[in-house]
Amino acid sequence: MYRNLGSRKGIYNVTVRAHVFRGLAPLAIALACAAQTMPVRDLKPGMRGVGKTVFSGSRIEDFNVEILGVIENIGPRQSIILGRLSGGPLTTTGVMQGMSGSPVFIDGKLIGAVALAFPFAKEPIAGIRPIAEMIELGNRPHQSARAARTLADTDLLAGLDQRNSINVGSGRLAEMATPVSFSGFTARTIEQFAPQLRRLGLEPTQGVAAGAPAGTRLGDPAALHPGSMISVQLLTGDMTMGADGTVTHIDGKRILAFGHRFLSIGETDMPFARAEVLTLLPNVSTSFKISMAREWMGAITQDRNTAVAGDLGRRAQMTPVSLRVSGGPSPANYRFEMVNNAFLTPFLLQMAVFSALDATERSIGSSTFGIQGRFEFDGALPPLTVNNIYAGDFGTGILTSLAASTSLAYLMQNGIEIPRVKSASIELQAYESRRQVQLDQAWLSAREARPGQTVDLDATFAAPTGEIRRRISYPIPRGATPGPLYFTIADALTTNLTEFRHLYTPGASSGRTTRQIIDMLNALRGNTRAYVRVWRADPSFSIPGGDLPNVPASLALMLGRVPTANQGLWPTGSKVAEFEMDADGHAVSGSRTLQVEIKE
């Protein structure tokens, strides 16, 4: 059996055979057969149809659509249908966020989904994504786990705007921002992370959603229809975060929605819930729906340029997180689940930690936060741990929240594989005072020494409560080579930069196994101590998997010629010994390097 689907350049011929209904490519065939569609080439200005969406509760209502024309060649094999919307509250609200995916029919045939709008428009004129382009997403091959790392690879948070847009005259027809509802987060958290969210094409709103409980039974698929509201659940529990949109088409257990990308992460596994509209909020820029998530209905499995696709009745795998804040005036415990994704998981965790700190502590004035974290993974991988303390007069909360996610982000975006986080636990300790010390002075007991003699290194740290003094004694090994011997006393950041500089080189994790990366991250020093590194200027190299100290001259010459950024070889001083100086639970900053001459 054959069916024709219209596009800008012609007709796609699709052959349907019942025995090939497996995977996403056959999904496109099934949808094409089940839905009565109208190709773009058959559309004419002045044609009238109806759209379907939810304006209140869960009741699907019709609105009127007048076809104004088709904008062709806006992208590779892509067109956009321009339509004037009317009816219901649209005269007052215009095209609203949350309408993305609302199906549009002409003579009972599906032509596409509302997906784009003009900001500040005086009339509700929308861009309608042709249904053929939405169905076509099923013809694309599956991405591998590594290829699906679009967000991390392109560093969207550095300033890339996720929303596609088209210049029409002096106006800008842009993909409608996806409204993201938060519950359990502080207002300052939304404000802090709003710029990053908007760069991703998301519009944050606070306190208007309650996430569907993960432990409940999945809802009845019959409750969803084309035009129904859904909420893609990124976080659920004591803290919730859901992205709202509209269902375009349902075929059996498969759905298409949104009419544009959500985050464009390709293959994914994110739960979605049925949503109900509480009210509409007209806005001069872009109006939006205020909705509330209800029961879980299934999982989104594809997030592509023209639509999202998912399965009804499928339960997504989420990561349970326990978050505890103690020591402050308002201790608190949080439990929630979050999606498992190389980009989203660290980002969501950072937001949750920041909100937990902001809810229990002041944001201005001297403060100190300690953090201990543990991440468990599927398979035989060891856990990843975080243990640090941060002090300052402002910005301490954002530093602490970043510390909770940095190591996890490095691991999940390592370019080798994306480990699944089985569980995460974070312990946050709040202190009323600023627990920070600065390295003040350091000196050696002698400027010259011979093998067998002991050299003392004394250091003083300036603390808010007074001076802290520490000493280490180092016996010069017998047979030590004459020449300068260096003692560097430094904080954790300086020491980590010295010995793990390859961590900070783009693409440096290439060639390591996931286990090696976890071991390397766990070896990073915590900043509640000062570290004394005894070293020589002899050539030494750090390579994937370990260090090469005391390299022979011939090998050093050869390794020194290797391009370091590509091969993972980093010349360092040859470390002889290392010691730690405890700072009584204070964050340490500062560094000094001293020298003693070894005599024969």
N, C-alpha and C positions, 0 to 999 in steps of 0.2 A: 504494500500500500504506500502511496506517496502523498505528501502534503507540501505545499509551497509556502515558504515564509519570506515576506518581502524585506528588502534592505535598500540602502542607498543605491547600490550598483546593480542589483538584480535579485535573483530568486535562489534560495538555498533549497536543494532537493534532498529530502530526508527519507530514508527507507526504514520502515519499522518491521522488525522481526521479533516475535515474542520471546525467543530463547536468548536474546542478548541483553535482557534487562538487568545489568550489573554495572555498578559504578556510576560516575557522574556523566560520562558521555552518553549512555543510554537515557539518562534523565532528560536530556535535551529532546531526544526522540519522543519520549513518553509525553512530555509537556506539549510538544508540537502537535501530537496526535489528539490529546485530551482537550486542549483549549481551542476554541474557535477564535482565530486571530485574524486581524486585518493588516496586510502589509503596508509599509510606509508609502509605497508607490500608488496605492489606491486612495490615499488621503487627499482631500481638496479643501482649500480655504472655504469657510462657511459651513462645513459639516458640523453637526451637533451630536453630542453624546452625553453620557453620564459618568461621573466618577463615584467611588464608594470610599467612605472613611468614617471614623468615629468622632463625633463632636461632644458626646456626653455619655458617661458610663461605658457600656460595651455595645450599645446599639449602633449598628452600621446604617448610615444615612447616605442618601444620594445628593450629589451636587451637579450642577450643569457645566458642560464643557463645550466651548466653541473653538473649532480648529482655525488658527490664524495662518498656519503655514508650516513648512519644514525647513530647518536650517541644516544643510547638508555639509558633509566633509569637515565636521568640527574636530575629528580625530580619525585615526585609522579605521575605516569601515564603520564610522559612527555618524548618526544623525540625531537631531533633537526636534521633537514636535512642539511647536508653540501653541498654547491653548489659553483662552480666557475663561476663568472659572467664575461661577456665580451660584447663588443659592445658599440657604442656611445662613451661617454667620460670616461667610466669606467677604461680604461687602464691607463689613467692619474690620475683620481681622486680616484680610488678604491671605496669601498663601502662607501656611503655618509650618513651623518646624514640628515634626511628628507626623506630617502628612506624607513624608517620603515613602514611596511604595504604593500609595493609594492607586488602585487600578482604574483605568479609564476605558469605557466601552463605547463603541459606535455600532448601532444596529445589532446589539448583543454580542459583538465580536471585540475581543480584548486587543487594544492597540498599544498599551504600554502603561507606565506608572509615573505619577507625579514625582519629579526628582530635583528640579532646579527652580530657582526663583530670582527675581530682581529685588535686591535690598532697597528699601525706601520707595518702592513702587506705589503709585496711587491707585492702581488697579490690580486685581489678583490674576496676573498673567504668569503662567508656569511653563517650565520646560518639562516635557513628557518623554521619558526614556522609552524607545520602541521595544516592544516585548520580544522581538526577534533577537535583539542584542542581549537582553537579559537571559533568554534561553540559551544563547550561544556560549555563555560562561561554562555550561556543562560539557562543551566540546573541547575545552582546554585540558591538557594533560595535567596529572597530579604533580604538585611541586614536591621536591624532596624536603626533608626537615631543614637542610642547610639553605636551600633556595628560598624557603618561606621566611627568612629573616629580613624581609624588606625594611621594616621599620628601624631595626638596629643598624643595618648596613648604611642606610641613607641618612642616619642621624637627624630624624625629623625634629627632635626637640631643639636642634640648633637653629631652626627657623624655616623649615620647609612647610608650606601650607598644603595640607592634604586635599583640599577641595579644588576640583577642576572648575574652570570658569570660561565663559565665552563673552567677548566684547561684542555687543549688539548696539550699533550706533554709538551713543555716548554712555550707554548703560552697560552693566555687567551682570550677565546671567550666570549664577554660580550654583553649584551643588548645595542643596539646603543643608545647613549644619545639623548634625544629629544631636538632639537634646539629651543630655546625660543628667540623670537625677541622682542626688546623693541623700543619704540618711545616715545619721550617726557621726558625721564629720562636722568639725567646727567651721564657722563662716570664714575664718582666716585661712584655713586650709584651702578652701575653694578659691579664695582670692590669690593665694600664693601660687597655685598650680594652674590657674585659669589660662595664662598665656600659652603654656605648653599644650593644654587640652584644645585650645582654639586652633593652634597650628596643625593639630591632627584632624580638624574638621568637626570638633565636638563643642557643644555649647553647654557649659555646666549650669545647673540650677540646684539649689540646696533645699533640703528638708521637705521634699514633696514626693518622696517615694519610700515604700517599704519593700525590701527585696523578698521574693518568694522563698519560703523556707526550703532548704536543700533536702531535708530528711523526709518531706512529705511525698505522698504518692503523686505520680505525674497526672496532670489533668486530662480530661476527655478531649481527644483531638477534634471531636465534632463541635467543640465550642469555638473553634477558629474558622474563619471564612475570609475570602478576599475582601479587604477593607478593614479587618480586625487590627487592633493595636497589639504590638508585642514589645517586650523589653528584653534586650540582650543583657544578661546578668554577668557583670564583671566581678563584683563582690557581693556576697550575701551573708547575713548574720547580724552581729552587733553593728557592723558597718556595711552599708549597701551602696552599690553603684550600678545603675542600669541605663542602657542606651535605648531610646524609644524610636520606633518606626512602625510602618504599616505593611501588612501582608498583601502581596500582589496576586499571587496565584498559589493554589494548593492542588496537588495531584497525588492522590493516595496519601502516603506519609511524607512526601517531599513538598517543601514550600520555597517560594521565591519572595523576597521582600526588599524594601528600601529603595530600589531603583538606582542606587549608586553605591559606591564603596562605603564600608563602615570604617575600617582601618587599613584595608587593602593588604591583609596579611596572608592571603591565599588559603591553603588548607588550615583549618583551625578546629577547635572543640570548645565552644562556648554555649552555656545553657541559655535558653530564652523562655520567658514566661508570658502568659496572657496578661494584658494590661487594660486597665480601665481609666478613662479620662475623667478627672475630677472637675476641671474647668478649663476655659480658654482664656489666654491673656493677650489681648491686643497690644501691639507694640509698634511704634513709629518705624523702627528698623525692620524687624521680622517678628511676627507674632508666634506664639508657641502654645502647645498643649501642656497642661499639668496633669500627669497621669500617675497611677500607682500599679506596681506589679502585683500580680496574683499568683496562681499556681504555675509551677514549671510545666512546660508543654513539650520540650524537646531540646535539640542542640543544633547550633549553627555550625556547619561543617565547611562552608566555603565563603570567603570574603574577597570578592573580586571587584574590578573597576566598575561594573555596571549593576551589580546586585549582590545580595547575600543569599545563600541557599542553606537549607537545613533539613533535619529529619524530625518528624513528630514522633513522640514516644521514645526517643533516645536520650539516655542520661549522660550528660557530659562529666568528664573526670575533673574534679576540682581539688585544690590543695588546701587542707585545713591549716589554719594559723591560730596560734594562741599568743596573745600580746598582753603583757603585764607591766604596769607602771607602779612603782613603790617609792617610798621615801619622801614624797611631796605631801602637800596638804590634802590632796584628794586621790588616794591610791585607787587604781581601777584595773579591771580585767576585761579583756575583749576576746571574743572568739568569732571567727568568720572564715569563710572559704573564698578563694580567689581562683581565677582561671590560670592555667599553666601555659605560659607563652614566653618565648625568649625575651621579648620586649616588655610586654604588659606586666608580667609577674614582678620584676624589680620595681617598676614604676608605681604600681599599685601599692606595693609594700612600703615604699618611701612615703606615699601619701598617708597611709594608715598610721605609720609611726609618727609622722609629723602631727597629725590630728590628735593622737593619744597624748603626746607631750603638750600640745597647745591647750588641750582640755583640762590638764591638771596643773600646769605651771604658767607663770607669767612669761611674757615674750620679751620684756624689756628689763634691763638690769642684770647684775651679775648672777650667773647661774651655771650649774654643772650637771651634765647628764652622763651616766655610765650606761653602756649597752653590752649585753651578752646575747648572742644569737646562735641558733643551731638549725641547720637545714638538712633534712634527711632526703635521700634520693632512692628511686626504684633501682633494682639490680644490686650488684655487689660493690657499689661505690661507697667510699667512706663519707661521713657527714662533713659539711662545711661549717666552720665556726667563726664567730665574730666576737671580739672582746676589746673594747676601747672605752675611753672617757674623753669628754669634750667640755671645755669651760670657756666662758667669755661673757662680754657685756651685752651682746646682741648677736642674732643669727645662730645661736647655739643649737636651737631645735632643728634647723634645716641641715646643719652639719651632721647631727646625730642621725637624722632620718636618711641622709645620703649614705652614711656609714653602714646602715642596715641593708642597703641594696647594692652597693658598689661591687663587692666581691661576688655576689650572686649574679649581677648583670655580666661581669667579666666571664664568669663560668658559663652561663647560658648562651652567651654570644661569642663563644670561642672559635667558631668556624669548623669544629670537628663534628660534634653532635650536640643535641639539645637534651640534657638530662631532665627527666620529669621529677619535679619536687614533690616528694611524698608527703612531707609535713614540714612545718616551720614553727619555731618557738622563739619569741623575743622577750627578754627581760630588760626593763628600763629602770634605772635608779636615778632619782632626782635628789639634788642637794640644794640647799638654800644659798650656800655661799659659793664663791668662785674657788674651786679646788685646782689651782694651776701654779706651777713653780717654773722659774726661769733659771737656767744654768748661769751662775754668776761668775765664779772663778774656778780654775782648775790648774794644778801644778804637779810636777814630778819631784820625787825626793832627790833625784840626781840628774845631771845632764850627761854624764858618762857612766857606763857600767861595763862589767866584764861578765862573761858566761859564768853562771852559778850564783851571781849576786841577785838580790831582790830589789825591785824598784816599786815604790809606792806611788799611787796616783790618788791625790785628794781632790775633791770637788765640793763646792758649796752651791746650794740652790736657794734662791730668794723666794720665800713663800709668804702668803698673806699673814700667817701667824708667827713668822720668824724665819730664821735660817735653818736649812737642813744640810748636814754635812755627811759625806760618805767617803769611804776609802776602799781601794782594792790594792792587793799586793800581787806583783807578777815576778816570779823567779825567771831570770834569763836562762834559757836552756843551755846546758853544757854543749859545746860544739857549735854555738850560734855563730853565724857568719858575721864578721866585722862589718860595720857600716851603720847607716841611720836606721832606727826602728821607731815607728810612729805609733802614737796612742791617740785615737780619735774617740772622744766622748760626745755622744749626740743623742737627740731624741729619736723616737721611732720612725718618723717620716724621713728624716735624713738618712738613717741607717737603712731603711727599706729602699730608698732611692739608690743608695750605693750598691746594695747587694741584689736588688730585684729590679734594676732599671729596665730589664727586658719586659717587665709587666706594663710599662708605660710606652712601649714602642708599638705603633699600629701594626696589627697582623703578627705580633711576636708570638702568639700562642700556637701558631701553625707548627706542626710537627710534634706537638705534645699530645699525650693521651689525656682523656678527661680526668683520670685518677691523678696524673702528674700535676695537672692544673690545680686540682683540689689540694694536693699536698703542698704545692707552692703557695697557695693563698693562705692555708692554715699556718704556714711558717712565717707569715708577716708578723712583725713585732707589734705588741700593744704599746700604747703611749703612756702607761703608768710607770714606766721605768726609763732610766737612761742606759745606753748601751756603750760599752767600751770595746772598741775594735783595735786590736794590736795587729799591725800589718807592716809589710815592706813594699817598696816600690817595684819589686820584681813583677814581671808580667804574669797574669793569671786570667783565665777566661771562664765566663759563665755560659753554659750551653744548655739546650733543652734536656732536662733530666738531672742536672747537677753542675758542679764546679770542677774546673781543672786548675788547681793551684800548682805553683812551682813548675811551670811548663819549661822544658828544655829550650834553649835559645833557638835551635833549628825549627822546632815545632811552633814556637811563639812567632817566629818570622813568617812562617807559612800561614798561621791563623790570622795574623795581623793584616794579611792581604785579602782576606775574605770579606766581601761586603756584609757588614754586620746586620743591617736591617733585614736582609733576605735570609741569612743563614742562622740567625739566632745566636751569634757569638758576640760577647760583650767584654772587652778588656777591662779588668779591674786590678786593684792592688792585691797582692798575695796576702790573705789573712793568715795570721799566725795563731791568734787566740781571741776569744770574746768573753766579756764579763757583763753582768747586769748590776745596776744600782737601783734599789727600790726607792720610790719617792712617796711612800706612805699613802698610796691611792690618789696622788695628784697627777694631773696631766703635765708632762714634761715638755719643755721647748728649749731650743738653743743647742749649740755645738761648739767644740774646741778641738784643735789638733795640736799635740805636743810631740816633741822629738827627743830621743835619747841616742847618744852615739855609743855603739857597741865596740869596745876595744878588744884586741887580741889578749 
